[in-house]
Amino acid sequence: MTHSMPAPLDPITADAAALDAADPLAPFRERFDLSDDIIYLDGNSLGPLPKGAADRIASVVREEWGEGLIRSWNTAGWIEAPLRVGAKLARLVGAAPHEVVVADSTSVNLHKVIHAALAAQPERKTILSEPGNFPTDLYLIESAIRTLGKGHRLVLVPREQIAARCDADTALVLLTHVHYRTAELYDMVAVTAAAHAVGARVCWDLSHSLGAMPIDLNAARADYAVGCGYKFLNGGPGAPAMVFVAERHQETLETPMGGWIGHARPFAFEDAYAPAPGIARLQCGTPPILSLAALEVGVDLMLEADLTQVAAKSRALRERLMARVAATCGTYGAEVIGPPIGQPRGSHVSVAHPSAYAVMQALIARGVIGDYRVQPDGPGVMRFGITPLYLRFTDVDRAVASIEEVLRTGVWQAPRFQVRQAVT
Ligand SMILES: *Cc1c(COP(=O)(O)O)cnc(C)c1O
């Protein structure tokens, strides 16, 4: 008897319901509090609420805070939470458990890492990044240069030239692994190796890749990394962020924010600062326990999933979306930007349109929630985040049908869709 395998379904053309039925990640959707009335395509900006996070927060509030009171710093593991959640996160980024801690925001962690990297190699004065990098990354480099006043300079070169521009004066190369607007993806191994070849160090901002694809910081021999808790990790609005420092740099690391929680003996209340051993010194003040509890639920959920499957489904969903938008919306002036189908890229799709802001508002009014970003030298873009834990192939088809309808009917021209919101 011979068995013939069913032909694999083509994720671009196959029937969406069949793809959903064959999806190994499908059971994750019910772990999130998501209404069927919306299609959520903004999990790259604010992940939705895991059901477990609502329960966990309620119990942290009632039992740990309400009943345990201050005892909970010890009895409920509050004081270890930044290192405990960091060790879990380490598994998502190819780091050792003692190389990651959760503290503060991505911006604040960038501040710490930039200063640490410049202090480590004071004779080198150049910090290399790319124009159009996420603003906070560039602003924090600028502010470090201003406050240090030691003649450092920021050099911005297009991504293809980064490796070639690294030289003996380069202290730090600071790049965002996946570009927030275009979804372009750096080759982490190659860029890190090029920087190391001339003695420079590299910091990767993982905000748009953490939880969306397998990452291996130690295989790339990355020096530093930061990453966001409230995007693909579903850690809740303003969730604290991760910071990674390779073990080889930890004992000499000078943080510009040596607060008491990062002290070697916080409860000795000594007058003089002495850094805690290892990654713990990147903590500054008292950790935000409620936010850490929510983040831990998001991280635990992500650890249940196989990131290789997540990346494969991300590719299938986004290529389906890209192909269908190109086929049905191109005549209305919509254009998919960033790496084309078949090329490596991050887990969101950006579609440029001369009235992208209003079109997105009209989509949101219909329950298709993405967001809008300005483009420096071109029309604005609609961003659609692809999050495989809860998005279905049928969602992609419904979303594209809505985009096509909004564009074809011109409903986006209604005045109410033209008004810019404070947060978009
Ligand atoms: C989202 C994001 C941040 C966020 O920084 P916050 O301090 O949380 O505001 C930083 N960098 C990049 C590249 C991001 O995408």
The ligand as a Tripos MOL2 file, in Angstrom:
@<TRIPOS>MOLECULE
LIG
   15    15     1     0     0
SMALL
NO_CHARGES

@<TRIPOS>ATOM
      1 C1          8.5550   50.8180   20.3200 C.3       1 LIG1
      2 C2          9.9990   51.1340   20.2330 C.ar      1 LIG1
      3 C3         10.6440   51.7360   21.3030 C.ar      1 LIG1
      4 C4          9.8430   52.1150   22.5020 C.3       1 LIG1
      5 O1         10.5160   52.8170   23.4540 O.3       1 LIG1
      6 P1          9.7510   53.2630   24.7820 P.3       1 LIG1
      7 O2         10.8090   53.6730   25.6830 O.co2     1 LIG1
      8 O3          8.9480   52.0740   25.2460 O.co2     1 LIG1
      9 O4          8.8080   54.3610   24.4260 O.co2     1 LIG1
     10 C5         12.0120   51.9660   21.1900 C.ar      1 LIG1
     11 N1         12.6920   51.6300   20.0680 N.ar      1 LIG1
     12 C6         12.0780   51.0560   19.0210 C.ar      1 LIG1
     13 C7         12.8490   50.6780   17.8180 C.3       1 LIG1
     14 C8         10.7130   50.8020   19.0650 C.ar      1 LIG1
     15 O5         10.0940   50.2490   18.0290 O.3       1 LIG1
@<TRIPOS>BOND
     1     1     2 1
     2     2     3 ar
     3     2    14 ar
     4     3     4 1
     5     3    10 ar
     6     4     5 1
     7     5     6 1
     8     6     7 2
     9     6     8 1
    10     6     9 1
    11    10    11 ar
    12    11    12 ar
    13    12    13 1
    14    12    14 ar
    15    14    15 1
@<TRIPOS>SUBSTRUCTURE
     1 LIG1         1 GROUP 0 **** ****
